[in-house]
Structures are given as structure tokens and as C-alpha cells.
Amino acid sequence: MAAPIIQLDKLSKTYEMGATQVKALEEVSLTIGKGDYIAIMGPSGSGKSTLMNLIGCLDTPTHGSYVLNGREVATLDDNALAEIRNKEIGFIFQTFNLLARTNALQNVELPLIYAGLPRQERHKRAEEALVSVGLGDRMHHKPNELSGGQRQRVAVARALVNKPSILLADEPTGNLDSKTGEEIMELFDVLNRAGNTIILVTHEEDIALRSRRIVRLRDGRIVDDSIPVGAKA
């Protein structure tokens, strides 16, 4: 395995539901190398959404350690977690999460505004990101002028624009037809070959099989961590 970019050690998350405690994740230990391409799978209630939220620094664990790029993030406060999210993690969601009244270029620039980059640099990097996902000719189109696949490509460009350590994709083909979903998965293949670390959360077996490693969860624990048949080394 390449140098670790993510190291989880006995990561646990318990939610308080009134007088009841719900263990969403129990002592999950996982190492992800730089440039890896992992699918996280599991039935509803298995803990995959909780694990995604913890990896994405959208939530904090009850117990355990999470080291991202050599930095312990499990115990950081909200401001520090927000900084990590902006600099280290590119998010890609099933519902695209684009701003309807702004064009593709402006949507992609958003993380750079939060990062405090000057306007000219933001513009240049957003243009490069859109070109990299095949949307160089759609920069000034608003989301309602784009197809579902094009909207997801804008979302991928936005996730890439800060040059994050990992791309975290939550059911990225869930709102797409099978042909468009295949195009997005081919784009992920290209991004991974270019060196991007990709963590994909999905309930679709055929989507997971496109990855180079599948981690399966059940009842908050890892029950299998294996390389799919035919996966590229």
C-alpha cells in the first residue's frame, strides 16, 4: 500500500436517542493509502453514512483516532474541522448541491472564495477544473441549462478545485440514468489514474466493483475488506 493518507483506529460513534444509546459505528480500524480507490458498502443502518460523515469531518467520533494526512482530527473543534473540510476533502453528493442562480464557473469557485483566494486565481483554477471534467464549453451555463450528468461533472470540478487530499463521493450516480452514471464512473477512473484518492459510498454492487477495494459494513463494524475480482492493481 502507498503511504497512508487516512488511518482510523478503533473509531466509534454512539448517538443519544433520549434515554437510549445507539451504536452507529463500533471500533472501526481502517488504513487508506494515497491514490487508493475504495468503495464503502453496507445495508441501511450498517454505519456507512456515519463512517462517511466522520471521514469527511462532518461529525466527530465518540471514541477512537482519526489521522488524516498525519494530523489527528478526531478531537478538533468545529472551526478546525471546517478548515480541514475546505482544504483536505472534496465532496461529491448524489443531489449535486449546486447553486441554481449561479453558472458552472461560479459554482466551482465557491470553495476558493471560502479559502480566501484572489478573484483572478479563483477564476483560473475553476476554469482548469471544468476543463479537466470535460465542461470547458459549459462554464457559463446555469444548472438548469445542464443535463444531470453535466451537473454532476460541475460538482466533481468543484470538489477538485482546492486540490484536496481525498475525494469523498456519496452515491454519486444515484440520481443519474445508467448511461450517464457510467460516464461519471469513467471520469472517476481517470481521476484515480491521475493520482486522486477516492472514497465512494454506494449501495450499488456494480458501482462498487469499479473501485480497487471494497469495505463492507454491517451493524457498525467492518465485516469484509477485499479487492474486487478483476480490479486493476
N, C-alpha and C positions, 0 to 999 in steps of 0.2 A: 504493500500500500504506500502511496505517496505520503508526504509529510501531513500529519493530522491538521485539519482546519477546524474540526469540531470534536470535542471529547466530552461525552456525557458519562458521569459516574454515579450510579445509584440515584438517578433523578426520579423524584416522586412528586405527585401533586394530589392534594386532598382538598375537596370543596366542602364547605359547611352548608348544609341544606337544613336550616332550622336546627333541630336537635340531632340531626343525622349527619354523619360524615361519609362522603362519597369518595372513594379512592379511584381517581381517574387514571393515574399512572403510578406504577409501583416499581421502584428500584430499576429503572431502565439504564443500562450501560451500553454505550454505542460510540464507536470511533469512525469518523468520516474523513477521508483523505482529500487533499486539494485536487481538484479535477475529477472527483468521483461523480457518479450519476446514479442516484438512489431513488427508488420508489418506496413509499411507506403505505402499506395496505392494512386493512382490517375491517371487520363488520362495524355497523353502527354501535357506538358505545365501547369500542375497543381501546380508545385513547389516542387515536391518530390525530384528531383535531387538537387535543390538548398538547401532544408532543409537538405539533407544528407551531402552536402558539408559543411554546417555551423556546423552541429553536429560533423562532422569529422575534424573540424578545418582546412579544405582546403580552406575556404573562410571566410570573416568577414562580419557581418551584417551591414546594413546601420543604423538601429536603433534597440534598444531593448537590453535585457540582456540574457546572456547565462552562467549559472553557472554549471560547471562540477566538481563533487566531492568537492563541497564547494568553488571552485575557479572561479572568474569571468574571462571568457576567451574572451568575445566579443571585448575587447579593447586591447588585447595583440598584440605585434609586431610579425613579421614573425619568428624570432628566437625562441621566446617563444612558438609560435604556433607549430613549428616543434618539440620542446621538448615534448609538450603535445601529439602530434600525436604519437610520438615514445613510450611514457610511458603509455598513458591512453587509446589508441584506437587501436584495432586490425582490419585491413581492409581485407575484402574478396571480390574480384571482379569477375565479370562474365567471364572475359578473363584470369583469373588465375594470370597473371603478374609474371610468373616465369622466371628466367634467364636460357636460353637454354643450355648454356655451363657448368653449374654447377649442381651437383647432388642434390637430395632432401635435404640431410642434410645441404649442404652449402646454399641452398635457405632459409631454415628455420633459419639458423644462422644470416642472414643479419641484422635483427633489433637489434640483440645483439652486432654486430660489431659497429653499429651506437651508441649504448648505452655505448660502451667502456668496455664491459666485457672481462675478460681474456679468452684466447683460450680454456682452459680446461673446464671452466664453460660454455662457449658458446656451446661446443660440447655436454656436459652432458644435458643441458636444451633442445637443439634441438633434441637429441635422445629421451628424455622423451616426447616431444611434438608429435613427429612422432609416437611413440608407442601409445599415447593416441588417435590418429585418425586411428589406425589400420594399420600403414605402417612401423612397426618395421622391416619387411623383405624387404623393398624397399628403404632404406636410401641412398644407393649408386647408385641408378638409376637416369639418367637424364630425364628431362621432356618428351623427345621424346621416351623414353622407358616405359612410363607410360600411362595408359588409361586416358580419360577425368576425370573420377571420382577420380582416384588416384591423378591426378594433382590438382584437387580442394581440396582434403584432405591435400596435401602438403601446399596449400595456407591457409587452415584452421590452420594447425600446425604452420605456420609462424605467423599468426595472434594471436595465443595463447601464443607464446613463451615468450613474455615480460610480461605475466600475466596482460593484460590490464583491465581497468575498464569496457569497453564495447567492444563487437564485432559488427562491422558495416558491413553488407553484402549487396552488390549492385547486385541484380539479380543473386544470386549465382548459380542458376540452369539453367540460360538462355542458356548456351552452352552445356547442357547435355541432353541425352535422358531421357525419363520419369522414367525408372527403376533406372538409376544412380542418377537422381535428387531426387528420393525417398530415396535413401541411404544417400545422403548428408543431406536431411531434418531430417532423423532419427538421424544422427550424431548431428545435431543442438539440437534435443530433449534431447539427452544425455548430451550435454554441458550445456544446460539450467538447467537440473535437478541437475547438479553438481554446480550450482550457478552462471554461467556466464550470464551477461546481454547481450541480443541480440537485435539488431535493424536491421530489414530486409526490404530493399526496393524492391518491386516487383510489377509487373502489373498482375501477375497470381493469380486469386482468390483461387485456390486450395492450392497454396503455402502459401498464407496469412492465410488461415484457420488453418494452423499448429501452428500459433502463439497463444498467450494468450490474445492479444489485437490488434485491427486493427484501425489505424488512417487514415482517408481518407481525401485527399486534393482536392480542386477544386479552380481554379483561385487564387492560392496563400494563401488560407485560409483553416483551418480545418472545414470540414462540418460534420464529424462524428468521434466519438471516443468511441468504444464499444468492448465488449467481444464477440468473436465468439461463436456461438451455439456449445456446446459440448467441449469448451475449458476447460483444466484442471486448477483447482484453484492453 
